[in-house]
Structures are given as structure tokens and as C-alpha cells.
Amino acid sequence: MRIVKNNSKKYEGFTLIEVVISMAILSIISIAVYNGFVIITNQIKAGQVKQSVTLEGKNLIEKMKATDFVVPSVTTDAALKIGDQIELQKEENDDGDIFYTRYLKEDFSVCPKEVSKYVEKVTLTPTNVTLNDEQIRDELKNANNINYKVYIGRGSNATGVEDYIKHEITDIPKVLESDSNKIVIYVYFETSPSLANERTITIKDSKGTTLLETTETLADTTSSNPSKVNLCMNFDYYKKIDDSNLNGVEAYVYNRTGSAANIYLQKDSTVRANVTVCKGEINIYDNRAEDSDEDKMGTLYDIKLEISDYLKYKNGGIHEDKDNLFTGYSKKNTH
């Protein structure tokens, strides 16, 4: 028998080509994983930046709502001061538009423009519904309008001090409960489902219990100067008793009538009252005093707050609201 000898050698392991291919595949996978990690990290960081900027913007909007401030004359270079700690400097663009800015570090502390991370920009625009003192008094006395007035006050009884709301001075007061030094009420303006010229105003507490309600008829809904719906909230009787602190008042308003309604807050600077518009168009006039000698109407302003990345702002990259990190709107009646 002839034995055939096999001279072929069997090699174990990878060939050079296999190693090169494996390394190439590994490199591709590694690059993809790294790029994915970078993208996810950047997205998380961008989300965190957006969240922190949004919080800063909302806080400033709330401070502007809660603070009595004076709008500087456009003929001066005076700063816009919100309380004791916030100051925005006047600036003017090439089109002559005037606004107020503040430059901030990454932690939102104030810094020079050159080293800033963010820029806050506040624009104040007088609205077309601004009325003078005499017009306001005429509005609230106009028999063609629905003028509903309520009183928020504080009284004492056998068990202590209580806050209340009522329509007429002689009415039995409805108790307003507070939580964390704050009274919350909900105001609803609605159209009657059966009569288009009827309007219902309902005021409820934080538990949904109806405190006050009225349904009245608009005298004129068709002319160029139609009847209006006016709600006045008077705080003349909301005073401290035995050095007890006053609660803040938060009113959340829903206007479901399809046309603008007006809210007038008759109060002094000791009362903290804020109106938040949740639905529909509401014109808010605050700092109103019952005494005509103190009735300084001021002006109703549309407020726009923009927070942008400073480099993008500096290089002219802000053209519309979506280019900002935050854009917020509010209304304020002030002097």
C-alpha cells in the first residue's frame, strides 16, 4: 500500500487580512458609538440648558407681575428696575426700537457684556386698550356694560381672623381659605348657551366651590363700540388685623366668551395680587385705587421677555422667537 504524505500545514489564528478587516469593523463601530454618545450628551446638555433658561425666564416674568415698577421715559437713558435687585439697561437698535437688557453668566449672575453667556431682553409696548383715569371711571359707570364688583377683605370673629369675598358691602361674606400664605380663586367668563348676549361671571375657590356668580345681559354687541364685561376686585377692606400678615391672592382667569374682558384690581402696594390668564383675551388693569385722588391709571403694557445665547445675539442670529432659548409674554399696568 502506498501512503500519500500530506505536506500541507494547518495554521491556527487570524490571517493578516482578517485582522485588518476586524480592526476596520471595530473602528467603524467605535466611531459610531462615540458619535452616538456625543450626540446624546449634547442633547442632554442642551435640554438642561433649555430647562434652566426657561426657569430663569419664568421667574423674571413672575417678578415683573408681582412688582410695582416704573417704566423709564424713552427720552432718558434710565434703567428699568424690577424691585431692588434686578436692573436692565436701555438699548436701542438701528430701527429706533427701545428695549432693556441684562447680561448674565452661565449661572445667571450679572456680568459685563463681553464675558456673558446669556442676554435677557425686555420689550415694553403700550397697548391700544390703554385708558386714562376719566375714561376708566366712565367705563365702570357705563350702564351699557356689565360691571361686576367684588370686595376681598379681612375681618375678625370669635375664632380669629378670616379672609372673605362678597359682592355688596352689606352681603354676608364668603370665607376665603388660604394655603401656604396664598389665596387661590378661579374666575370664569362665559356666554349663555341659549342667549348670545348674556354673560356669566363665576368666581370659585381652590376646591371648586362657587363663591359668587352673576348672569347679565349685554346692552349692545353689534356696534363699533359694543358693551364690555368688566370685573372689579376691590381690596380696600383687605387690611392687617393685629399685625397678622396678609395673604397673597392668585386669580386664574378663563374667558370663554370669544371677546375681550377687563379686570380691574383696586389695591395699594401692600396687597400682593396676581392675575394669570389661562384662556381667552383679558385686559388687566391693576394698581387701581377706589379714591379718585389716588386713581392713577398708568398705562397697560405688553411685556415680551427674550433670553438668548449671547454669541448668537451678538452675531445677529436672532430673527424670530424660535431663535431664542426662552420667549415669554405678559401684561402689566404701570406708570
HELIX and SHEET records of a PDB file:
HELIX    1   1 LEU A   16  ALA A   66  1                                  51    
HELIX    2   2 LYS A  113  VAL A  115  5                                   3    
HELIX    3   3 ASP A  133  LYS A  141  1                                   9    
HELIX    4   4 SER A  292  GLU A  294  5                                   3    
HELIX    5   5 TYR A  310  LYS A  314  1                                   5    
HELIX    6   6 ASP A  321  ASP A  323  5                                   3    
SHEET    1   A 6 LEU A  80  ILE A  82  0                                        
SHEET    2   A 6 ILE A  86  GLU A  92 -1                                        
SHEET    3   A 6 ILE A  98  LEU A 104 -1                                        
SHEET    4   A 6 TYR A 118  PRO A 126 -1                                        
SHEET    5   A 6 THR A 299  ASP A 309 -1                                        
SHEET    6   A 6 PHE A 326  THR A 334 -1                                        
SHEET    1   B 6 LYS A 174  LEU A 176  0                                        
SHEET    2   B 6 GLY A 160  LYS A 166 -1                                        
SHEET    3   B 6 ILE A 146  ASN A 157 -1                                        
SHEET    4   B 6 VAL A 229  ASN A 234  1                                        
SHEET    5   B 6 ALA A 261  GLN A 266  1                                        
SHEET    6   B 6 ILE A 282  ARG A 288  1                                        
SHEET    1   C 5 THR A 210  THR A 217  0                                        
SHEET    2   C 5 GLU A 198  ASP A 205 -1                                        
SHEET    3   C 5 LYS A 182  THR A 191 -1                                        
SHEET    4   C 5 GLY A 248  ARG A 256  1                                        
SHEET    5   C 5 ALA A 273  LYS A 279  1                                        
END                                                                             
